[in-house]
Amino acid sequence: MSAFGVFFKYISLIASFTTIGVLLCMAFLLLDDDGRLSAKAQKLKRLLRGSAFLWFIGSTGTILFTLATILDQPLSVVLDPIILRSFITQVTLGQYLFFQTLVSLIVFAFAQYVNKTLTTALLLLFSIIGLIAPIFESHSESGGSHGLVIGSLVIHVAALSLWVGGIIAIALLDPEDRPLAVPRFSELALWSVIAVVVSGSVNAWVRLDFQGAWNTAYAYVVIAKIALTLVLIAIGYKHREILARRESLDWRGFGRLILAEVLIMITTVAMGAWLSSTEAPVNPTLKNFDAALAIVGISTPPAPTWSRIFFSYEPDALMIGILITAMALYIKGVLVLTKRGDKWPIGRTISFGLGIAAIDFATSGGLGLYAHFAFSYHMVAHMVLGMIAPIGIVLGAPITLALRTLPQGRIKGESGVRGTLLAALHSKIAFFFTNPIVALALFDGSLFALYFTGLFGSLMQTHTGHLIMNIHFILAGILFFHVIIGVDPNPRRVAHLVRIVIVFTAMSIHAFFSVALMSSTTLLDHGYFASLKIPWVTDLLADQQLGGSIGWAMGEIPILLALVATFISWVKDDSREAKRIDRNTARAAAMGEPDDLADYNQYLQELAQRDRNEA
Ligand code: HEM
């Protein structure tokens, strides 16, 4: 890419990081006013609009120069509206880059209207998704191990946006606001630094793990980045040391340290922008064409055996990153409770851990690997992600743990991070999605939308599509089982009878879906599995029908378990309710209060007596 192209990529990165850093300050680091943005946070809106606008300029320039590089044409040619429109509408990379530009524009437009910490937090999440989108189609596609290269770079950039963005935003804050923001940021910065270093190292290792790769300009820049990162870590350590002596802390001096840190960071980002705009050294061993490698990003594995299913591992770095973060946050929550002297049922931790392990097995484990190559294995992975893992997660009660351990307000009137989660749980959106009908439609209805509309075939074609499909299976499963057997607080009280009806409906819809699959006579993947030319799948239709029977067998069991669990909790609730009524009656009697129940029974007897007398 030309120097101008790298420059616009750089502007886009720095501006997007700053936008995300400012949103982070507004939503989590500065005080909030009972869930509303405080005056100090409101003051940051001008900065937010400025950085979002700069992001818009940078990402627009990145689209133009990326297209100019692909077509090897001057800017004047790519400015042709027809060429430009076809790039941003028909080419996946163009679509993702354009999506990022749209996100920057939406943040710029909405910046002045956000007033609640929850909406600001949602805008923050939206910005991070906009920032990472193009990476899924970036030059990382060119090498093998898509899951590892793309996933690690996505984590790298997302963590950088919080770390570098947070530091830049804190540097731009009024010095008197720093004492509030910095201590809370310090915790997040530590997690982000770990993520940046691990993901950057994994990415560098996968790209440069062959003869002669470290003797290239690309590798020298990576080495320079590692050196600068060590300096940044040393400064970060100094930060934490100074923070520990908060009482006597000279915040102006601290400001100077932050400034030095920002200068090193923006230099390192420039190196990163160059790296990501430069062709990485090509691994000569990958020269020979392999259809599966080009489409799936993984070489065709040998025929499946039990040991290969249970012991193969093809890491999907992004999914692993999400699972490690979820498990680490869960364990941190349990440690916070234990330190406070509160108990947390070990069964819940084990259940959550099993749920996480099941997801890892069905995405990066042997099952996840073979799910790319045969419909039958895809269906087993689907059932594990959508039916089995969610039960583990839901019975782990992660929301209850979060509500018991997330930081409360730092001062009276501040709702804090815990308050933002509560606001999310009580939001209209949460109320809508916890409607059992909606949960059932997402859980079972989406099966037909996915497999009988051709969507399945197009999602399987790309890494992003595959990831979105897996995340949908997991979230739809978690929502469904949360509504049916969840132990976490639910904005809706769903009656047991309604839950049982929903579970029975889910069973029948799932059975109908599986039978439709078992009796299917046409392939549903739009040629995806055929294009991989898998030597050990000789009959694609038979394999698809096998997937149907697996879906039926594996799908009905968890739903049946949910049915039994709902019955048990119904009986338990009823006896709990009966005990509560008895306790109230006994207490009322003890306090000489009229016993409504006894009085009512008395009244009924008198009525009956009168009827008998009249008869
Ligand atoms: C152990 C330290 C680090 C290592 C090994 C590392 C390695 C890498 C690698 C291999 C890439 C991929 C380049 C490509 O797409 O070909 C990358 C991208 C990048 N790195 Fe790092 N990095 C490290 C730390 C940092 C730090 C501290 C910063 C900034 C403060 C940074 C900023 C970036 C940026 C901006 C990109 C480009 C992201 C994009 O594609 O949009 N890196 N890094």
Residues whose N, C-alpha, C, O or C-beta is under 5 A from the ligand:
A	BS01	HEM	L13 V157 V164 V196 V197 G200 S201 N203 A204 K225 I226 T229 M265 T268 V269 G272 A273 L275 S276 T278 A280
